[in-house]
Every structure is written in C-alpha cells, then in structure tokens.
C-alpha cells in the first residue's frame, strides 16, 4: 500500500484489503486517469470483461477513444440506466428502504467476499469531496483498474483532488466497485448496498453503470450527512435568468427523474423560422407557435444535486444554494439533430478536455455526436444517453452561492383528451402556496415515459394503464437511506424557512391534448423572469378546478403576445373539456391520498399532518392557504423576515 494511504484513517478491513492488493494506482492528475480508462496499453478501444466461475469471460462494456472523449457502452440494455430498485441497506440504522438481509441474508459475508475479491485486483484509488469542492466531505473510491473509467466518471462529477491537497483525513464516505458480483450473487440485477455508521457511509456498487453509485450513491451519502445535521441536499437544478432588461431571477427546479431538471438550464428550442413551437395538438395535428424576439440569458447554477447547507443561509427569507457537484451528468436524449441546442452542442463537440459519454455511438478517432445514441436491443435509440460535463467547461456558469427566488416543480404528463381521459390536465404554469409545494414534493409523481430510469414490472404496468408512480419525499427519496417521515419534516422546515420564495408547478410532455415537450417549462421560466418577484395581484389568478394545482393564471402575456387561455386552463380545450379534466384531476387526487397515508405517524410535524388531512378530506385551495399563505403579508421587497420554525 502506498505511504500516502497509510496516512489516512481507514477502516481496518479496508487497510488490510489495500495492503494485499497486487498494485494500487493513485493518478497524479485527470489526464493519467483518462488514459487508464482505455486499459493498460492505453489503446483506442478497451473491453471490460470479468472471468466468472463456470462461465468464463463475460463482457460488461467497451470503451472507445473518440476525438472529444471516451464513449462507454454496455452490452445489456438493462445496465444503460439506473434500476430504481437497486438500493439495499446493509446496516441496522433507521431506514424505510429495503434491507439487504431481507433479500440476500446478512451483508457481512458478502462484504467480506467483496473485500477479498478487491484484494486480488489491481486497483485505482482516488480521493474526492462528497458535496463538491466548496463544502464537500473528504471521501474515497476503491475501483478495479480495469474499470478506471468509473473512477474518472466519479471525479469528473465530484471534482478531482489529490491526497496532497486534502492532507491526512478520515473518509466520510467510501465507494467500492465490484461488478462481477452482479452475476455471481444477484442474478444479473443492479445492486448498490449502503452500509452506514454515525461517521462513515459506505457505498458498495455491484454494477458498472455509475448512475446509482458514483452519482446517486454520493447523493445518498450527502442526504445521510444532512439528516444527522438537520439540512437537505435538494434534487434540483437551478439557473440565473437575466431578462433583456437586465432583471435577474434565480429559479430552482425540482421533480422526479425525467422531470425537466437538465432542461431548466437549457435554451428554449426554436423552429427554422425562429418561432417557438409551444405545442402540437395530438388529435388535430395543429401546431401552436409564438414569436419571441429575444430570450433571456441563462447562467446555470446547479444541475442535479443542489446544496442547501446551513452555512450558506443569510436569514433573508430566501434559501441560499450552491452546487453539490463539480460536474454534470447531462441526459441528451432530447438532442436528435444538429442545431437544437447550440450552446450544449458546442460544449460537447469542442470541449476543453475530453469528456466521458454513455450510451452514445462513438467511433475510434471520430467526434462523438450527442444526437447519435446507441440502439437498444429493440432497435430504438437508447432513452438514456449521457455525458459528464465538468463545471469548469460550462460557459457562463455561476460559481458563487445564489438566493432562490422561485422554486418550480416539474411533472411528466401524458396526453389527455375527451376520448381518453388521463391525469395530463396540469396547465402551463400554476402558482401554489407552500403547503401544496410540500405535498407535491412528498409525492413526487414520476409520470409518463420516464427516460432516465428503468421502471419495475409493477411500475411499468401501472403507467401502461394510465396510473401514476411516486418517487416521493422531495424527489430525493429514491436516493435517501433514511426514513420518509424524517425527510418530510426536514423538507417542511426548509420550505417554511424561506417565506419569500414563490412556488410554481409546470408540466412537461403534454398539456391536455397538446404535446409540448419541455416548451411549457421554458415559457414559464421566461414569464417568471420577466414578471419579477413583486406581489401577485389576486385578480390575475384563478383557482384551478383541481385544488392540488393551486392557482392558474387568468392570462399570460409574453413579448406582447397572449398565450392561449386553454393552455393555462386545459379544461377550456375543445379536445379535453370539463368532464375529461375532472376525471384526470380525480386520478391525481386519489393518487395523492393513497401516497400520503404513509406519512401519518406520530413522528410527523403537526403542521404537516394538518396539510395532509386537508388533502384527505378533499379540502379546498382556501384550506391550504389558511395553513400557509401564498405570500407573506405584508409582502417584503427587501430585508430579513423573522422565521418561526416548527418543532420537529
């Protein structure tokens, strides 16, 4: 074991593993780790395969050197996206997640086998700071050298640091990678085991796709740290929007995976004639486009993991945020041809340093193009192509912590018509009070045709029959190792601590009978920025027919053009109507009632219980407003607001 590792305070079992390993490589810089990703000879292609007992060599993935990075592609469709059921808890600390022992018996023997297997491998060991360079916790990753791309992906996401920069430390989290165990122990399934103590969060990754471990596994460690210290890392993107008149608004966007977080930081799409296609009617085929002479300037702040650390807060009545990552795991399934997002395409095609691509059809020596996605077994383009873009390569990025003006929440919606009613009845934008903002985050509907993760068989069947599936608790629940009620209480406290924040719902994919993609989100972002953060006049709002949607806008004008009222209130659409709208609203309301029952425990905050009970008794918007007003009264333009937090 290298002397630099002996200076760390490591668990004895890890120290023994590292002492026994045939060799350990500690990359001096990213360039060295990049070359290691292409195998011991640093060639143009490299197959990642493992010898399995009784099966011989089994190929997991291949790595190809392209002009602008390496392209990693997996043999199995299943490994090309995160399995939402891959998390297992290996310890006995409080958790509402499935326990490893319930499915596979005690974790200790498997942990010992994993360490023994790693002890026989040539290893790469890299340090990183979980939570980003600014406020992150020193951590460690132990990876087979044959999987060096995994370590590269991790440090691109979390930030490359050296042991010299960190000095001696005791890791707060450790990531272990052992891909063959997926076959030898778990019948080919993705499994990521979280083994926690009060001072250490270990992530045992038994699959090669970095999404559930190097990405979301580190998110789990941050949530664990925050739970112990009383704060949250939000599953959110954020952007500073500057209008043509130089007004600035910071928007933080939340939602389930596939809910539009990456898209919130992307420019709106224009047609060849410069117009913005807002939607196309799925029944008549009629397109609806608007003219927008100049769009606001976008400066990304965070992409997916948004740090809401207590040391950042100023007591201003708005939440301060910073990026919890040093690189962004960008989904590019919505790039299908050249010119759709020039800024993003430029960052991908002409990077300052070579990037790491996943599920992108890369060829040796050629440029990996973001719209050339690998084909799944059925011949369709993979729905989860990704690229990791380090923050330092994102043009116009905001590095300093920012104060959030608006928190939007995105929901994937199916088409809804009078002939086929569904829950796709959310208008282009809804203004909601904090109580409803909390409820939507508790439930976090995953929605229609999610491209980011593979649904379980039960979930796929539910969605196929027009039902809904929840990710739950602030949309960070899929990655939390703790309890739902504990997360709900923390989330409620966070919302109440920022009374000057405005809360908004916005759909993507469909509004009633209109297919809109992410145009609704982009138009809402533009309108919110241009309108500014002054108080909302009651006469501009109309209560939505579905109380869970809060208020709809009575009208929306953008660049001198009125947005069709039927997009603000979908029941006005001729292809939808009141009857179909109410049927869709009933689906959503019943779904909320089912999902919210689980939170009614003695540990839930009393205000939270009162909010849930309003929903369960089919309360009105006025009932929610009585618990949490839409805006502070009187509305403060500047200055701090005294905040009274509930006792948790």
N, C-alpha and C positions, 0 to 999 in steps of 0.2 A: 504494500500500500504506500502511496506517495506520502512524503512527510507532511505536505500541506493538509492532507485528510486527517492525519494523526492529531493535528492541532484543533480539530473540530470536536465538539461534544456530541458523540454519536451513540445511538442505542448499541449496547454490546453485541447484539446479533448482527447488526449491520457492519460494525467494525470487523467482526470475525469473517463475514462474507467478503468484504473488500480485501482483507489480508490474504484470503485463499484464492482470489481471482487470478487467472493466468497473467492478465495485464489490465492496466487501467489507463485510459487516455483522458487527460484533462485539457481540453482545447484551449490554446492561448488566446484565440480570437474567433470570431464568427467564420472567417474565411476558412480556417482549418476545419471547423465543424461541418461546413458546407461540403468540402472535399471528402470528408469521411462518409458523408451521406451516399456517396457513389461507390462505396465499397473500398476494400483495402488497396486496390490498384488505382482508384480514382478514375475509372473509365467513363464512358459515355452512357452506359446502361448498367444496371445492377439489379439482380433478382434477390429478393429477400425470401429465403426458404428455411425451413427447420426440419430436422430429422425427427420423425415421430415413431415411437415404438410400434412395430408391426405394420407401419405404413410407408416408411422411408421418407424421402424428401417431400415436403408439402410447401408449395409456393404460396406466400401470402400477398405479395405485392411486388411491383417493379418500380424502379426509379430511373428516370431518363433525364439526361442533361440537355436542356434547351438553351437558347441564346439568352433568355431573360429569367432563367431559374431552373429548378428541377420540378418535374412532373411526377407525382406519386399516384399510382393507380393500383387498385385492389382487385384480386381475382374474383371475389364474391361480391355480388350486388349488396348483400346484407351488411358488409363491412364499410360500405361507402357512405353511411350515415349513422348517426347515433341511435342506438336502441334505447327507447325511453324506459325500458325495464331492466337496465343493466346494473343499476346501483344496488349494492348489498352492504349492510352494516356488519362489520366483523367484531364489534365490541359490545359491551353491556351498558353503555351510557344511554340516557333518554333519547329516543328516536321513534318517529312514526313510520320510518321506511322499513322495507323487508329486511329481515335479518339473514345473514349468510347461513347461520346454523339451521334455520327453518327449511332451507332448500338443500344444503350440502353438508350439514353436520358442523362440528366445531371448526373455526377458521385456523386455529393454531397449527394443526398438522399441515394444512395447505400452505400456510405462511412459511413453515419450516422447509417444506419441499421447494417453495419458490426461492428462498434464500440459498438452498443447496444448488438449485439449477443456476442461479445467477453466479454463484461462487465458481462454477465451472466455465463461465463465459468470459471472453474478452469484453471489457466494459468501457463505457463512456460515462463519466461522472461530471455533471455540470451544476453549478450553483445558480440560483435565481432569487428574485424577491417577489414572493406571492403578494399581489396587490400593486405591482408597479414600482418603479424606481423611487418615487417620492415618499410613500408611506408603507411600502411593502415589507413583509417579514422575511428574513433570510431563510432560504429553503434549499432543497437538494433534489436532484433527479439521478437515478441509477438505471442505466439503459444498456442493453447489449450493443456492442459496437456495430453489429450488422444492421441495427435499427437506428443508426445515427441521425437519420432524417427526423426521427421522433424527437430527439433532443434538440435538434435545430428548430423544429416547429415550436417546441416549448419555450426556448429562449427568445425566439422571434416574438412570441406572444407576451412573455413576461419581462423580457429585457435581458440582454447579455451583460453579465457582470463576471468579474474574476474573483478568485479566492483572495487575492491580494487586496482588491478593493473592499471586500467585506471584512477581512480580518477573521480571527477565530470566532466562531459562533456555534450556537446550538440550534439546529434546524427547527423551525416551527411547523414545517410540513415537508414530507418526503414522497416523491413519486417513484414507484418501482414498475418496470415494464417486463412482462413475461408472456409474450404472445402465444407460445405453443400450448399453454395451459388451457386456452380456449378449446382446443381439440382433445387434450388428454384428460381434462377434468370437467368440462362444462358443455359437452355435446355440441361444440361449434358456436355456442352463444357468446355474445359480448357480456363480460362481467367485469365490473370495477368495484373493488371492495374498499370501504373506508374503515380504517381501524384507528380509533381516537383515544387519546388520553387528555387530561386537562392542559397539557403543554405541547402535545405533538399530534398532528393529523397526518396519517399515512394513507397514501392512495396506491392501491395495488391494482395495476392495469393489466388485464388479461386479454387485451385485444390491441391491434396495431393502429386503428384509426384514432387520432389524437383528440377528437371531439369530446368524448366522455371523460377524459383524464387530463391531458396536458392543457385543455381548455376548460371544460366544465368541472373537472376534478379540482383544479386550483380554485375555481369559484366556490366549490363546496368548502374548501379549507377557509376561505375568506368569510363565508357565512358562519362557519363554526367559531372563528375568532370573534366576529361581531356579536354573535349570540352571547358569548361569555362576557363581552364588554358593553353590550347594550346598544349596538348600532347595526346598520344594514349596508350591504353592497347591493345596489339595485340591478336588476336585469333590464338594462335600458341603454339606449343610445341618446346622444344629446348633440345639439347643434346651435351655434350662434347665428341668427338670421339678421342680416342688415339690409334694410329696405333701400330702394333708390333714393329715399330722402334721409338716409343715414340713421334711421331709428333701429335700435338693436333689441332683439328679443332672444332669450335663451329658452329652447324647448327641449324637454326630456321626454323621450318616447318609450313606453313600456308595452308589454304584451307577450303572449306566448311565442315560442319559436315559430318563425314564419309570419310574425305579426307586424313586420314593417320596420324593425329597428335599423337594419342596414340602410333601408330605403330612405329613412328620415334624413340621412346625411347626403343623399344623392340629389342631383339636379333633376328638376321635372323634365319629362320627355316631351319633345316637340315633333310634330309632323313635318314632312318635307317643306310645306308652305309656311312653317313657323308657328302654326297654331298648336294649341294644347288639346289633345283628344281627352276629354273628360270621361266619356263613356260611350258604349255601343249597346243599343237595346238588343237583348238576346232573342226577342220574339220577332221584331220587325227588321232587325239589322240596321236600324237608323243610327248613324254616328252623331255624337254631340260634342262639338269642339268650341273652344273660346280663344280669343286673341289676347295675349299678354305681351305687351310691348317690351317690358324689361322685368325680369325676375329678380328677386332679392339675392344677395350674395350669401353663400353658405360657408361657414367655417366650422368644421367638425370639432367637437369637444371630446366625446366618448363614443364608442361603437357598440358595446355589448355589456360590459361589466363596469358599472358606474359607482365609484367610491363615494359614500356619504359619511365620511369619517368625522367624529365629533371635533377633532382638532381643526377642521375646516370651517365650522359653523361660526357665524357672527352675531346671531340673535337678532337678525333683521326682519324676521317673519318670512324669509325665503330660504330654501335649502341651498347650501353650497356643495358643489360636486367636483370631483376630479376623476381622471381615467384610472381604472384599476389595472390596466394593461399597458404594455409598451408596443403592442402590435395588434392588428385587427384581422379576424378570421372572416373574411368577406365572402358571402354567398353571391355567386354571379350567374344564377340560373336565369335571371331576367335580362341578361345580355345575350341576344341571339344573333346580332349582326353588327357590323361596323357603324360607329357614329351614334349609338344610342345613349352613351354616357361618356362624352369626350374626356372629361377630367379623370374619371376612373380608368378608362381605357389607356390613357397616357401613362398613368401611374403603374399599370400592369405591364404594358408593352415596352415602356422605356424606363425601367426602374433604375435607381441609383446603385442598388446592389441586387444581385439575383434573388428571386423570390422562391417560395415554396407553393406549388399548385397541387390540388387534389381533385381527382375526377375530371381532369382536363386532358384532352387528347394531345399529348406532347410528342414531338418527333426530334430525334437527335440533331442538334445543330440548328433547328428551326425555332422561330419565335412561338412560344405557347400563347395562343389567342384565347381570350376569355369567353368567346362565344362558341368555341369548338369543344363541346362537352363529350365525354366518353359515353358510349351507348351501354345501357343496361342489357341484361340477357334478352329482354323482350324487344329490343331494337329501338327503344325510345331513349332520348338523351337523358343522362343521369340528372335527377332533380336537385342534386346537392353538390354542384361544382363549387370549389372554394379556392381562395388564395389568401395567404397571410401577407399583409402589407404592414411593415413596421411603421409606427407613428412618424418616425423621422422622415419617411418617404411620402407622407401625405401632405400635399401642398395646402397652405393656408390653415393648417391645424392650430387650434388654440391650446397652448400648453399650461396656462395658468388656471387655477380653480375658478369656476363660474357660478353665479347665482341664478337659480332656475326661476323663470317667470311663469312658464306653462308646463304642466305635465299631461301629455297626451297618452291615450291608451288605444292600441290598435287591435282590431278583431277581424279575422278572415271570415268573410260572409259568402254563402252560396247565393245563386240567383233565386229570386222569389217572384213568382207570377201567380195570377189568379187561378190558373190551371194546376199549378204545382206550388202550393204554399210551403215556404221554409222559414227558417229564422233569419234570413238575409234582409231584414227590414230596418236596419240602422241607417239613419240619414247621414249625409256627408260630414256633418260635424254636430256634436251635442255638447252643451255646457252642463256640467254636473256638479253638485255640492260634494264636499269632502267625504260625507257618509257613503254616497254612491261610488265615489272613486275608490274607497276602501273595499266595498263589496265586489266591484269588478276585478280588483286585484286579488281578492280572496279566491274567487272562482277561476279567473284567467282562462276563458274558453280557448281551446287550441284552434277550433274552427276548421274550415273547409280546405281540403287538399294541401296539407302542410308539406312543404318540400324539404324541410330541414331534418326531420327525424323519421324513423320507420315506426308506424303505428303497430301496436299489438293486434292480434287477430280479433280480439273483442272490440278494440277501439275502431278498427277498420270496418267491422260490421255495423257498429253504431253509427259511424259517419255515413256509410253507404246507404243507410236507411233514414237519413235526414236528421240524425241525432247529433248531440254535441259531446265533446270530451274536454275535461278540465285539466289544466296543468297546475293551477291553484297557487294560493298564497303569494301574491306579488309577482307572479311569473318566475320567481327564483326557486319555488318549491321543488321542481324537478332536480335541483342541484343541492338542496339543503339536506343535511344529515340529522336535523333536529326534529322538533315537534311542530305540527301545524299551528296549534294554538299559540305557542311561543312566538312563531313567526308572525302570526296575525296581530298579536299585541305590539310587537316591535314596529310593524308596519303602520298600525293605527297611531302610535306615538309619533312616528316620523311625519305622518300627514298632518296631525294636529299641531306639530311644532313649526309648520310653515303656512300660517293662515293667509298670507298674501299671494300664495301660489294659486293659479287658475287650473282647473281640471277639465279635460276635454276627452270625449270619445270620438274615434274616427274609424270607419270601416275600410277594409281593402278587399279587392277582387270584385265585389258586387255591391250595388245599392239597389235593392228591389230588382227590377228587370234589367238594370244596366250593368254591363261588365265594365269595371273601372280600373282594374289592376291596382296600382298604388297612386293613381291620379288624385283620388279624394284626399289622401294624406298630404300630398304635395300642395293641393289647393288650400286645404285647411291651414297648413303651415304658412303659406303666403298671406292668407287673410289675417291670421292671428298676428303676424309680424307687422303688417301694415296698419292694423287697427290699434295696436299699442295695448298698454296694460291698465288703462283707466277703468273706472267702474262701468259695469254693463247696465244700460237702461232697461227697466222691466218691459217697456213696450216693444223692445227689439226681440224679445224672447217669447216663445210659446211652449207651454208644457207639452211634451211628447205624449202620444197616445199610450206608449209603454212607459210606466213610471221609472223603470230602471234606466231609461235613456235620458232622464232629467229634462232639460230644455232643448228644443230645436230652435234654430234661428228663424225669425219671421221672414227675413230676407238676407241675402248676401250679395254684396256688390264688390267686384274686383276689377280694377283698372277701367272703371266706368261701365262695366257690364253686369247685368243681373244674372246670377246663377239661377237656373230653373228651380222654382219652389218645390217641384216634385222630387228633386234630389235632396233637398233639405228635409222634406216630409214624404217619404216614399209611398204612404197611403194615397197620395194625390196622383200617383202614376196610373194611367189608364190600364196598363197591363198588370197592375197589382190590386189596388182598391182596398177598401177598409176591411173587408172580410178576410182577405189573404193576409193583410198586415196583422190583424188581431190574432189570427192563427199562428203566425210566426212569433208574435210577442208572447203568446201563451207557451210556446216551446221554450223560449228563453227563460220566462218566469218560472216555469215548472223545473227547469234545469237548475236554476239558482236555488230554488227551495230544497231540492234534493242535495245539492252540494253543500249548502250552508248548515245543514243539520249537524254535521260532524264537529262544528266549532262550538256548539253549545255545551261547554263543560264548565266546571267550577273555576277553572284557571283563566277563562276568557274575561277580558276587561268589561266592566259593566256597561260602558258606552257601546262597546262592540256588540254586546248581547242585545241592547236596545235597538241598534241598527238592523241586526239580523231579524229580530222579531217584527220589525216593520215590513220587511220583505215577506216573511212567512204568513203574515195576515193580509197580504195584498194591499199594503199601505200606499198612500198617495205621495206625490212629489212633495207636497206640503209637510207630510210627516217626516220625510228625510230632512227637509230644510229646518224643521223645528229642532232637530238634533244637532245639525251642523249647517249654519247659514252658508249661502252661496259665496258671500264675500263679507269681510269684516265690516262692522257698522259702528262708527263712521269709517269709510274706506280711506286708509292712509296712503298717501302718494309716496312719502319717504319716511324714514325713521323706523326705529325698532318698535315692535309690538310686544307687550308683556304676554307671555305664553304660559298657560296653566296646563300642565300635562297630567293625564290620568294616572292614578296609582296602579301599577301593574303587579 
